[in-house]
Structures are given as C-alpha cells and as structure tokens.
Amino acid sequence: MQNAQQTARVGLFFLLGMALIWVTFETLSGGKILRDKGYQIVAGFDTLKELKEGDDVRMAGVKIGEVAATRLAGRRAEALLRIDTHQVIKEDASAVIITNGLIGTAYVSIDLGSDRAGSLKPGAEIRTRNTPDINEVMAQIGDLGKKLEGALQGISGAFAGDSKSPGLVQRIDQLVTDNRENLSRTTANLQLITDKVNRGEGTLGRLINDPKLHDELVAGVADLRSGAAQAKSFLASAQSLVDEVKSGRGTLGTLVFDQKAGDDLKASLASLRSVSDKISRGEGTLGKLLGDETLLRDMRSLLRKADRALDGMGDSGPLTAVGVVANGLF
C-alpha cells in the first residue's frame, strides 16, 4: 500500500516537473514551438533603425506577425517578416518602421492597400517607405537650435555693436544726441500746430471743429459722386450709341456702314448743288425771280395794286369786291 502511494507521488512530481520544464521552455523561446509558422515576406530599408528579431508586424494597429530575422543585402538592410497564415497583404501595400515612443522600441507597420489589388505571395518583397526616427528628429532639432542661437547672436551683435563699430542702439542714441535741438524745435512746432487745430484755426482746424464746414465737405463729396455717376451713365450711353453705329443700326449707322445709303446721300447732295448752281445762274422760275430785277419790280407793282384794290373794297359785297380786285390787277 505504501509502495503504491509512493509510486503515485513520484509520478505526480514527474508530471509537474515536465509541465514546469515545458512552461519554462516556451517562455524562453517566445512560444515558437506551438506558434503558427505562417509565411515570410521581405522588406528592404535603407536602415532598420532599432528594429530587431521578434519585434511586431502590425496592420492597422493589429499584430499580424513578427520580424523573423534581419540581414544586410548589399547596400540595404532587409527584414524577413513572418506573417500569420490567415492574414492577407495586398500587392500595393507598403511597410514602414515606426519607433514606439522615446523608449526606442520599433515595429513594422503595414497599410491595408486597395481592395482590387492582388495578394503578396510567400517570399515576395513588399514596398517600403523610409521615415525619420526620433534620433534624426532630435538631431535636426539640435541643428535648428544651433542655427537659431547663431541668428540671435548676430542680432544681439547688431544691436550692441563691438569695439570696431557701434551697434544699432548706439547709432540711434548718437543720432538723437546730434539732433537734439532740431528735435526740440520740431516738437515745439508740432505742439503749435496742434494748438491751432484745437482752436479751430486754419483749414484743418476749421474742418475738424466746424460742423457746418464738415457738412459742406460731405455734400461736396456727394456731389462729386453724383457727377461721377452721371458721367459714367453718359459714357455708357455714348458707348451704346457707338455700338449701334458700329453694328450699322439707326440713321447714322446706316449712313456710315450702308454703301447704298451713302451713295444716295451723295446723289442728293449733287442734285442740291446742281439746283443751287442753276438758281445762281438765273435759270428756272426761282432763278429768274431771284436774278431778274424786272420780274422783281413787276412783282412789287402787282403787290401794290393788290393792296390798293383791297383798300378800295370798302363795304362792297363779295362779288363786287372780286370785280374791283380784278379791275385793279388787270
């Protein structure tokens, strides 16, 4: 009975020891014994920074694998990424090394890619992008600080000067000292002008202190604006008239651009000139009337006879008046 219990105890301790050994081995090996082997892809970078074997591979912040190994391949560094079997990486996806905080730990981040793209095959190479790490950023900040310090020193030197040349502050002080009297007179003149303005003297003083003058000035400005508006309206009307003339509309447009109308006007002017020439030469009834003195005298005599006949009509009836006029004329 005791031998059976002792055997059971020895077997139980043996199982507990084996379990302890297994847990210790899995812990030390990172759980690689039961881990999904997955498939590997290659990611090439100019530098792997702080990336090392066992670091995470993440997609959209979710762990999908780990860095299986790192190696140098010519002029670049490569990381072999072990991706879980059920995870699919698109052909147009890209990988980048992300530094996690200030501790220096890093991981590989892969974007999702597009839905229409195919999937990367085992052993394929994924596209990569290089990003500055925290050390490069700190180095750039340090360089910027040095440049800023140099610029501040230059500004300080320009203001303070040195033993060879005075600075800006010293030059301003010297300028004020040399022109102290002129500055005093200028200040006094400005004070005098200000006093006159306050008393309402001069154009500016009246403009500031006289409300009536201010109103008149505002009215004058309003008149100027009204005149400008009217001038603008006149110019618009003139432009409209010019446009109509250019398009051949209206009498003037027809006269300018219609060849037939121009020819008719020339013919009319020529006819008027011919009639005028005939009249001036005494041709025709009007020409004889204007140029023949005898005809003019006869016309005047006839008018005088008609006037006397009308005066002699008196109280005669209409028929008698007509007879008297006829006898007077003929």
KEKE-3310 file (N, C-alpha, C; in steps of 0.2 Angstrom, whole numbers, plus 5000, padded with zeros to 4 digits):
npx = (5004:5009:5020:5013:5007:5018:5024:5014:5015:5028:5026:5017:5025:5034:5026:5023:5035:5039:5029:5033:5045:5041:5034:5043:5052:5044:5042:5055:5058:5050:5037:5038:5037:5024:5018:5010:5017:5016:5019:5033:5038:5048:5056:5064:5075:5083:5089:5087:5085:5081:5075:5073:5075:5060:5052:5036:5025:5013:4996:4986:4986:4985:4992:5000:5010:5028:5045:5055:5069:5084:5095:5109:5109:5118:5119:5108:5097:5088:5073:5066:5049:5038:5022:5006:4996:4983:4982:4981:4990:4990:4996:4999:5002:5012:5026:5033:5044:5041:5045:5042:5037:5048:5056:5063:5059:5054:5043:5036:5025:5011:5001:4984:4982:4974:4957:4956:4968:4980:4986:5001:5013:5021:5037:5038:5042:5039:5033:5042:5043:5053:5055:5059:5068:5066:5079:5085:5076:5078:5091:5090:5083:5092:5102:5094:5092:5105:5107:5098:5103:5114:5109:5102:5113:5119:5109:5110:5123:5122:5113:5120:5133:5152:5169:5174:5164:5150:5134:5117:5108:5117:5120:5107:5106:5117:5112:5101:5106:5114:5105:5097:5093:5086:5076:5069:5064:5056:5047:5041:5036:5026:5018:5013:5006:4996:4989:4984:4975:4967:4961:4953:4959:4965:4963:4963:4960:4947:4940:4940:4934:4923:4906:4898:4906:4911:4900:4897:4908:4906:4894:4899:4907:4897:4891:4901:4902:4889:4891:4901:4894:4884:4892:4897:4886:4883:4894:4891:4880:4885:4894:4885:4878:4889:4891:4879:4881:4892:4887:4879:4866:4852:4850:4862:4871:4867:4871:4884:4889:4881:4883:4875:4866:4875:4879:4866:4865:4875:4871:4860:4865:4873:4862:4856:4866:4867:4854:4856:4867:4860:4850:4859:4864:4853:4843:4828:4812:4813:4826:4825:4817:4825:4836:4832:4829:4819:4808:4806:4803:4791:4783:4783:4775:4763:4760:4758:4747:4737:4736:4731:4718:4712:4711:4701:4689:4680:4664:4659:4650:4654:4655:4656:4668:4677:4676:4682:4695:4699:4698:4707:4719:4721)
npy = (4994:5006:5007:5009:5021:5029:5027:5034:5047:5049:5049:5059:5070:5069:5072:5086:5091:5090:5098:5110:5112:5112:5124:5134:5132:5136:5150:5155:5153:5161:5156:5149:5136:5131:5140:5147:5144:5152:5163:5170:5186:5199:5214:5228:5241:5257:5258:5249:5254:5253:5241:5224:5206:5197:5208:5217:5215:5225:5228:5241:5244:5231:5217:5206:5197:5194:5200:5190:5188:5198:5206:5210:5216:5219:5236:5239:5236:5221:5215:5200:5196:5187:5182:5179:5165:5166:5179:5192:5201:5215:5218:5231:5237:5245:5245:5252:5257:5260:5270:5267:5278:5286:5276:5268:5256:5247:5244:5235:5243:5240:5246:5245:5244:5243:5237:5230:5226:5212:5198:5197:5185:5171:5174:5185:5202:5217:5233:5248:5262:5275:5283:5297:5293:5295:5299:5305:5316:5323:5326:5335:5345:5349:5354:5365:5372:5376:5385:5394:5400:5405:5415:5423:5428:5435:5445:5451:5456:5465:5475:5478:5480:5482:5483:5489:5494:5504:5498:5496:5502:5511:5519:5525:5532:5541:5548:5554:5562:5571:5578:5584:5597:5601:5591:5596:5608:5604:5597:5607:5614:5605:5605:5618:5618:5608:5615:5626:5619:5614:5625:5629:5635:5639:5629:5615:5615:5622:5612:5602:5607:5614:5610:5614:5617:5604:5597:5604:5599:5586:5586:5591:5581:5571:5577:5576:5563:5560:5567:5560:5548:5552:5555:5543:5536:5544:5540:5527:5528:5534:5524:5514:5520:5521:5508:5504:5512:5506:5493:5496:5500:5511:5528:5535:5525:5517:5527:5527:5514:5508:5506:5509:5519:5529:5532:5536:5548:5555:5557:5565:5576:5580:5583:5594:5603:5605:5611:5623:5629:5631:5641:5651:5655:5660:5652:5644:5646:5651:5655:5665:5673:5677:5682:5691:5708:5715:5707:5706:5719:5720:5711:5717:5729:5723:5718:5730:5735:5726:5729:5741:5739:5731:5740:5748:5742:5743:5744:5735:5721:5703:5698:5711:5715:5706:5709:5722:5720:5712:5722:5731:5724:5720)
npz = (5000:5004:4995:4983:4985:4986:4973:4966:4970:4966:4952:4951:4954:4944:4933:4936:4936:4922:4916:4921:4916:4902:4902:4906:4895:4884:4888:4887:4874:4868:4864:4852:4849:4848:4839:4825:4810:4798:4784:4775:4770:4762:4767:4762:4768:4770:4782:4796:4809:4825:4824:4827:4828:4832:4835:4833:4819:4812:4806:4803:4816:4822:4828:4816:4814:4815:4816:4808:4805:4803:4791:4781:4764:4752:4748:4757:4771:4776:4782:4787:4787:4796:4793:4799:4794:4790:4787:4775:4763:4753:4736:4733:4745:4758:4768:4784:4796:4812:4826:4843:4854:4866:4870:4862:4856:4842:4828:4813:4802:4792:4779:4773:4759:4743:4739:4726:4723:4720:4731:4741:4738:4747:4751:4743:4739:4749:4746:4753:4764:4769:4785:4796:4811:4829:4833:4822:4821:4833:4831:4820:4827:4836:4827:4822:4833:4835:4824:4826:4838:4833:4824:4834:4841:4831:4829:4842:4842:4831:4837:4849:4845:4843:4848:4836:4828:4831:4838:4833:4843:4849:4838:4836:4848:4847:4835:4840:4850:4842:4835:4844:4847:4835:4835:4846:4842:4832:4839:4846:4836:4831:4842:4842:4830:4833:4844:4837:4828:4838:4842:4831:4821:4804:4789:4792:4806:4805:4798:4807:4818:4815:4812:4801:4790:4789:4785:4773:4766:4766:4758:4746:4742:4740:4729:4720:4719:4713:4701:4696:4694:4685:4674:4671:4667:4656:4648:4647:4639:4628:4623:4620:4610:4601:4599:4592:4581:4575:4573:4563:4565:4565:4559:4558:4559:4548:4538:4539:4537:4527:4511:4500:4505:4508:4495:4490:4497:4493:4480:4482:4488:4477:4468:4474:4474:4460:4458:4465:4458:4446:4451:4455:4443:4437:4431:4427:4436:4450:4449:4440:4447:4457:4451:4441:4439:4433:4434:4447:4450:4444:4451:4463:4460:4456:4469:4475:4468:4472:4485:4485:4479:4488:4498:4492:4492:4502:4509:4499:4492:4492:4478:4471:4477:4472:4458:4459:4463:4452:4442:4447:4446:4433)
capx = (5000:5014:5023:5008:5006:5025:5024:5009:5018:5034:5023:5014:5030:5037:5022:5023:5042:5039:5025:5037:5050:5038:5032:5050:5055:5040:5043:5062:5059:5045:5031:5039:5036:5017:5016:5009:5023:5014:5023:5038:5039:5054:5055:5071:5075:5090:5092:5082:5085:5081:5071:5077:5071:5055:5048:5029:5022:5006:4992:4980:4987:4984:4998:4998:5016:5034:5051:5059:5076:5087:5101:5112:5109:5122:5118:5102:5096:5082:5069:5061:5043:5033:5015:5001:4994:4976:4982:4982:4993:4989:5002:5001:5003:5018:5028:5037:5047:5038:5048:5037:5039:5055:5060:5067:5057:5051:5039:5034:5018:5009:4995:4979:4982:4967:4953:4956:4975:4981:4989:5008:5014:5026:5044:5038:5045:5034:5036:5043:5044:5058:5053:5064:5066:5067:5086:5086:5072:5082:5097:5088:5081:5098:5105:5090:5094:5112:5106:5094:5107:5119:5105:5101:5120:5120:5105:5112:5129:5120:5111:5125:5140:5158:5174:5176:5159:5144:5128:5111:5106:5122:5119:5101:5107:5121:5108:5096:5111:5117:5099:5093:5090:5081:5070:5065:5061:5051:5042:5038:5031:5020:5014:5010:5001:4991:4986:4980:4970:4962:4957:4949:4962:4967:4959:4962:4956:4940:4937:4939:4930:4917:4902:4895:4911:4911:4894:4898:4913:4902:4889:4903:4909:4891:4890:4906:4900:4884:4893:4904:4889:4881:4897:4898:4880:4884:4899:4888:4875:4889:4896:4879:4877:4895:4890:4874:4884:4897:4883:4875:4859:4850:4851:4870:4875:4866:4874:4891:4891:4877:4886:4869:4863:4880:4878:4860:4866:4880:4867:4855:4869:4874:4856:4855:4872:4865:4849:4859:4870:4855:4847:4864:4865:4846:4839:4822:4807:4816:4832:4824:4814:4830:4841:4829:4827:4812:4802:4806:4799:4784:4780:4782:4770:4757:4758:4755:4740:4733:4735:4726:4712:4709:4709:4695:4684:4675:4658:4656:4649:4659:4656:4659:4675:4681:4677:4686:4701:4701:4700:4713:4725:4722)
capy = (5000:5012:5007:5012:5029:5032:5027:5039:5053:5050:5050:5066:5075:5069:5076:5093:5094:5090:5104:5116:5112:5115:5131:5137:5132:5141:5156:5157:5153:5166:5152:5147:5129:5130:5146:5146:5146:5157:5163:5176:5191:5203:5221:5231:5248:5260:5257:5246:5258:5249:5235:5218:5200:5197:5214:5216:5217:5227:5231:5245:5243:5225:5212:5201:5193:5197:5200:5183:5189:5204:5204:5215:5213:5224:5242:5240:5231:5218:5212:5195:5197:5181:5184:5174:5161:5169:5187:5193:5208:5217:5219:5238:5239:5247:5244:5257:5256:5265:5270:5267:5282:5288:5270:5266:5250:5248:5238:5237:5245:5239:5248:5240:5243:5243:5231:5227:5223:5205:5197:5195:5178:5169:5176:5191:5208:5222:5240:5251:5269:5277:5289:5299:5291:5300:5301:5310:5322:5326:5329:5341:5350:5352:5359:5371:5376:5380:5390:5399:5403:5410:5421:5428:5431:5440:5451:5454:5460:5471:5480:5480:5483:5479:5489:5492:5498:5504:5495:5500:5506:5517:5524:5529:5537:5546:5552:5558:5567:5576:5582:5586:5604:5600:5588:5600:5613:5600:5595:5613:5616:5601:5607:5624:5616:5605:5620:5630:5615:5613:5632:5629:5640:5636:5624:5608:5616:5623:5606:5597:5610:5617:5605:5616:5615:5597:5595:5606:5595:5579:5587:5592:5574:5568:5580:5573:5556:5561:5569:5554:5543:5554:5554:5536:5535:5547:5536:5521:5529:5535:5518:5511:5524:5519:5501:5504:5514:5500:5487:5498:5501:5518:5533:5537:5518:5516:5531:5526:5507:5506:5509:5512:5525:5534:5534:5540:5554:5559:5559:5570:5582:5583:5587:5601:5608:5607:5616:5629:5632:5634:5647:5656:5657:5663:5648:5642:5652:5654:5658:5672:5678:5680:5686:5696:5714:5717:5702:5708:5725:5718:5708:5723:5733:5719:5718:5737:5736:5722:5732:5747:5736:5729:5746:5751:5737:5747:5740:5731:5714:5698:5698:5717:5715:5702:5713:5728:5717:5710:5728:5734:5720:5719)
capz = (5000:5005:4989:4978:4986:4984:4966:4963:4972:4961:4945:4951:4954:4937:4928:4937:4933:4915:4915:4923:4911:4896:4903:4905:4888:4880:4890:4885:4867:4865:4862:4845:4847:4845:4835:4818:4806:4793:4778:4775:4765:4763:4767:4762:4770:4770:4788:4801:4815:4831:4823:4829:4828:4837:4835:4830:4812:4813:4801:4805:4823:4824:4826:4811:4813:4819:4812:4809:4805:4800:4787:4776:4757:4748:4751:4761:4776:4775:4787:4785:4791:4796:4793:4801:4788:4788:4786:4768:4762:4746:4732:4733:4752:4759:4775:4786:4803:4817:4833:4848:4859:4867:4873:4857:4853:4835:4824:4806:4801:4785:4777:4771:4752:4740:4738:4720:4721:4722:4737:4741:4739:4751:4748:4739:4743:4750:4745:4759:4764:4775:4789:4801:4818:4834:4834:4817:4823:4839:4828:4817:4832:4838:4822:4821:4839:4834:4819:4830:4843:4829:4822:4840:4842:4826:4831:4848:4840:4828:4842:4854:4842:4846:4849:4830:4825:4836:4836:4831:4849:4850:4832:4837:4853:4844:4831:4844:4853:4837:4833:4850:4846:4829:4838:4851:4838:4828:4844:4848:4830:4831:4848:4840:4825:4837:4847:4832:4826:4843:4842:4825:4816:4798:4786:4796:4812:4804:4796:4812:4824:4812:4809:4795:4785:4788:4781:4766:4763:4764:4752:4740:4740:4737:4723:4716:4717:4709:4695:4693:4692:4678:4669:4670:4663:4649:4644:4645:4633:4622:4621:4617:4603:4596:4597:4587:4574:4573:4571:4557:4566:4566:4553:4557:4557:4541:4534:4540:4535:4522:4505:4496:4508:4507:4488:4489:4500:4488:4474:4484:4488:4470:4465:4478:4471:4453:4458:4468:4453:4441:4454:4455:4436:4435:4427:4430:4439:4456:4447:4437:4452:4462:4447:4436:4443:4430:4437:4454:4450:4442:4457:4468:4457:4457:4476:4477:4466:4476:4491:4484:4477:4495:4502:4489:4493:4507:4511:4494:4493:4489:4471:4469:4479:4467:4452:4460:4463:4446:4438:4449:4444:4426)
cpx = (5004:5018:5019:5008:5013:5026:5020:5012:5024:5031:5020:5020:5034:5033:5022:5030:5042:5035:5029:5042:5047:5036:5038:5053:5051:5041:5050:5062:5053:5039:5032:5037:5029:5014:5015:5015:5022:5018:5027:5037:5046:5053:5062:5070:5083:5093:5086:5081:5086:5077:5076:5072:5066:5050:5041:5029:5015:5003:4986:4981:4986:4990:4996:5005:5022:5039:5055:5066:5078:5093:5103:5111:5112:5122:5112:5102:5089:5079:5065:5055:5039:5026:5011:4998:4987:4976:4984:4985:4993:4996:5004:5002:5010:5020:5033:5038:5045:5042:5043:5039:5046:5059:5065:5065:5054:5047:5038:5027:5016:5002:4990:4980:4975:4964:4955:4963:4975:4985:4996:5008:5020:5033:5044:5041:5040:5037:5037:5044:5049:5055:5059:5063:5067:5074:5087:5082:5075:5088:5096:5086:5087:5102:5101:5091:5101:5111:5103:5098:5112:5115:5104:5108:5121:5116:5108:5118:5127:5117:5116:5131:5146:5163:5176:5171:5153:5138:5122:5108:5111:5121:5113:5102:5112:5117:5104:5100:5113:5111:5094:5089:5085:5075:5066:5061:5055:5045:5038:5033:5025:5015:5010:5004:4995:4986:4981:4974:4964:4958:4953:4952:4965:4962:4957:4958:4949:4937:4935:4934:4923:4912:4899:4900:4912:4906:4894:4903:4910:4897:4893:4905:4903:4890:4895:4904:4894:4886:4897:4899:4885:4886:4898:4892:4880:4889:4896:4883:4879:4892:4891:4878:4883:4894:4885:4877:4888:4893:4879:4868:4858:4852:4859:4873:4874:4870:4882:4893:4887:4880:4880:4867:4868:4880:4872:4861:4870:4876:4863:4859:4871:4869:4855:4860:4870:4860:4852:4863:4866:4852:4852:4865:4858:4842:4833:4818:4810:4822:4831:4821:4819:4835:4839:4826:4820:4807:4801:4802:4792:4780:4779:4776:4763:4755:4755:4748:4735:4731:4730:4719:4708:4707:4702:4689:4678:4670:4655:4655:4655:4660:4659:4666:4679:4682:4682:4693:4704:4703:4706:4720:4726:4720)
cpy = (5006:5012:5010:5019:5032:5032:5033:5046:5055:5052:5057:5071:5075:5073:5084:5095:5095:5097:5110:5117:5115:5122:5136:5138:5137:5148:5159:5157:5157:5162:5150:5140:5128:5135:5144:5149:5151:5157:5170:5180:5195:5210:5224:5239:5250:5258:5254:5249:5254:5243:5229:5212:5199:5203:5213:5218:5218:5229:5234:5244:5237:5220:5207:5196:5196:5197:5194:5184:5196:5202:5210:5212:5219:5231:5244:5235:5228:5215:5206:5195:5190:5184:5178:5171:5164:5176:5188:5201:5209:5219:5227:5241:5241:5246:5250:5255:5262:5264:5271:5271:5283:5282:5267:5259:5252:5242:5240:5238:5244:5242:5243:5239:5244:5237:5227:5224:5216:5205:5195:5188:5177:5171:5182:5197:5214:5229:5243:5258:5270:5283:5290:5296:5297:5303:5307:5317:5326:5329:5335:5346:5353:5356:5365:5375:5380:5386:5396:5403:5408:5416:5426:5431:5437:5446:5455:5458:5466:5477:5482:5483:5479:5485:5492:5496:5498:5500:5499:5505:5512:5522:5528:5534:5543:5551:5557:5564:5573:5580:5584:5592:5604:5597:5592:5605:5610:5599:5601:5615:5612:5603:5613:5622:5613:5610:5624:5625:5614:5620:5633:5634:5636:5631:5618:5609:5618:5616:5602:5600:5613:5612:5607:5615:5608:5594:5597:5601:5588:5580:5588:5585:5570:5571:5577:5566:5556:5562:5563:5549:5545:5554:5547:5534:5538:5543:5530:5522:5530:5529:5514:5514:5522:5512:5500:5506:5509:5494:5489:5499:5509:5522:5534:5530:5516:5520:5530:5519:5505:5510:5512:5518:5530:5536:5538:5547:5559:5561:5565:5577:5585:5586:5593:5606:5610:5612:5623:5633:5635:5641:5652:5659:5660:5659:5646:5648:5655:5657:5665:5676:5681:5684:5691:5702:5716:5713:5704:5714:5724:5715:5713:5727:5729:5719:5725:5738:5732:5725:5738:5744:5734:5735:5749:5747:5740:5742:5736:5724:5710:5699:5705:5718:5711:5706:5719:5725:5715:5716:5731:5730:5720:5725)
cpz = (5000:4998:4983:4979:4985:4977:4963:4965:4967:4954:4945:4950:4947:4932:4929:4935:4926:4913:4916:4918:4904:4896:4902:4898:4883:4881:4887:4877:4863:4862:4854:4844:4844:4841:4828:4814:4801:4787:4779:4769:4767:4762:4767:4764:4770:4777:4792:4807:4821:4830:4824:4828:4834:4838:4831:4823:4813:4807:4804:4813:4826:4823:4822:4810:4817:4814:4814:4809:4802:4796:4783:4769:4753:4751:4755:4766:4775:4781:4784:4790:4790:4798:4795:4794:4786:4787:4778:4767:4755:4743:4733:4740:4753:4767:4777:4794:4807:4824:4838:4854:4860:4869:4868:4854:4846:4833:4817:4805:4794:4784:4774:4763:4749:4739:4732:4718:4723:4729:4736:4742:4744:4748:4744:4743:4743:4749:4752:4758:4770:4778:4794:4808:4823:4835:4828:4818:4828:4836:4824:4821:4834:4833:4821:4827:4838:4829:4822:4835:4839:4827:4828:4841:4837:4827:4837:4846:4836:4832:4847:4851:4846:4847:4842:4827:4830:4833:4835:4837:4849:4844:4833:4842:4851:4839:4835:4848:4848:4835:4838:4849:4840:4831:4842:4847:4834:4833:4846:4842:4830:4837:4846:4835:4829:4841:4842:4829:4831:4844:4836:4820:4810:4795:4789:4802:4811:4802:4802:4817:4821:4809:4802:4789:4784:4784:4774:4762:4761:4758:4746:4738:4737:4730:4718:4714:4712:4702:4691:4690:4685:4673:4667:4666:4656:4645:4642:4639:4627:4619:4618:4610:4598:4594:4592:4580:4571:4570:4565:4558:4567:4559:4552:4556:4550:4536:4534:4536:4529:4515:4501:4499:4507:4499:4487:4492:4496:4482:4476:4485:4481:4467:4468:4475:4464:4453:4460:4462:4448:4444:4453:4448:4433:4431:4431:4434:4445:4454:4444:4442:4456:4458:4442:4440:4440:4433:4444:4455:4449:4448:4462:4466:4458:4464:4478:4475:4470:4482:4491:4482:4484:4499:4499:4489:4497:4509:4505:4496:4490:4482:4468:4471:4474:4461:4453:4460:4456:4442:4440:4447:4437:4422)
residu = (MET:GLN:ASN:ALA:GLN:GLN:THR:ALA:ARG:VAL:GLY:LEU:PHE:PHE:LEU:LEU:GLY:MET:ALA:LEU:ILE:TRP:VAL:THR:PHE:GLU:THR:LEU:SER:GLY:GLY:LYS:ILE:LEU:ARG:ASP:LYS:GLY:TYR:GLN:ILE:VAL:ALA:GLY:PHE:ASP:THR:LEU:LYS:GLU:LEU:LYS:GLU:GLY:ASP:ASP:VAL:ARG:MET:ALA:GLY:VAL:LYS:ILE:GLY:GLU:VAL:ALA:ALA:THR:ARG:LEU:ALA:GLY:ARG:ARG:ALA:GLU:ALA:LEU:LEU:ARG:ILE:ASP:THR:HIS:GLN:VAL:ILE:LYS:GLU:ASP:ALA:SER:ALA:VAL:ILE:ILE:THR:ASN:GLY:LEU:ILE:GLY:THR:ALA:TYR:VAL:SER:ILE:ASP:LEU:GLY:SER:ASP:ARG:ALA:GLY:SER:LEU:LYS:PRO:GLY:ALA:GLU:ILE:ARG:THR:ARG:ASN:THR:PRO:ASP:ILE:ASN:GLU:VAL:MET:ALA:GLN:ILE:GLY:ASP:LEU:GLY:LYS:LYS:LEU:GLU:GLY:ALA:LEU:GLN:GLY:ILE:SER:GLY:ALA:PHE:ALA:GLY:ASP:SER:LYS:SER:PRO:GLY:LEU:VAL:GLN:ARG:ILE:ASP:GLN:LEU:VAL:THR:ASP:ASN:ARG:GLU:ASN:LEU:SER:ARG:THR:THR:ALA:ASN:LEU:GLN:LEU:ILE:THR:ASP:LYS:VAL:ASN:ARG:GLY:GLU:GLY:THR:LEU:GLY:ARG:LEU:ILE:ASN:ASP:PRO:LYS:LEU:HIS:ASP:GLU:LEU:VAL:ALA:GLY:VAL:ALA:ASP:LEU:ARG:SER:GLY:ALA:ALA:GLN:ALA:LYS:SER:PHE:LEU:ALA:SER:ALA:GLN:SER:LEU:VAL:ASP:GLU:VAL:LYS:SER:GLY:ARG:GLY:THR:LEU:GLY:THR:LEU:VAL:PHE:ASP:GLN:LYS:ALA:GLY:ASP:ASP:LEU:LYS:ALA:SER:LEU:ALA:SER:LEU:ARG:SER:VAL:SER:ASP:LYS:ILE:SER:ARG:GLY:GLU:GLY:THR:LEU:GLY:LYS:LEU:LEU:GLY:ASP:GLU:THR:LEU:LEU:ARG:ASP:MET:ARG:SER:LEU:LEU:ARG:LYS:ALA:ASP:ARG:ALA:LEU:ASP:GLY:MET:GLY:ASP:SER:GLY:PRO:LEU:THR:ALA:VAL:GLY:VAL:VAL:ALA:ASN:GLY:LEU:PHE)
# end
